Amino acid sequence: QSRWLGRGGGQFAESVPAIDEAVEFLSRNQFGALIVIERGVPLADMVRTGVAIDSVVSARLLESIFWPNSPLHDLAVVVSNGRVAAANVQLPIAEASAVPARLGSRHQAAVGATVETDAVVVVVSEQTGAIRIARDGELSDPIAYDDFAGALREALAAEADAAPAAGGEP
């Protein structure tokens, strides 16, 4: 629990309920979504590819961004320092072999964003409404909505196993 309350813990604690509420809505309505949550490795290069938002994280904002046919609904949202930094953000795509073929590009992007960073990515399937979390270059199995908030807190609190080492050394 000390890790959770340590560096950045307060930011995550305030963001998780809003993300949880939005993900329930998005999942139930089968609105696809990608929510990237910055941890220790800055995501400024990713953020620059999108549309700057700089807003408090709220369920209504996330729901409106991912509403089908809204101008920003494609691609990803990046949450940085407890704020929605940008929307319509292009993510790197993981190799096709990293994600089962049936899942497609949204899931490949979720994994791709976590290969070289310690970010946690929430992905909601547009086809099925299934919720998954990507971390350390891996994608979780589908997560039941009732278990999502706990799984997200756990992923955010976990040490980054695959975070890049300073200077390229392990």
Beta strands, then each sheet from edge to edge (+ up, - down):
strand 1: 33-37
strand 2: 51-56
strand 3: 76-80
strand 4: 83-89
strand 5: 120-124
strand 6: 131-135
strand 7: 138-139
sheet 1: 2+ 4- 3+ 1+ 5- 6+ 7-
end
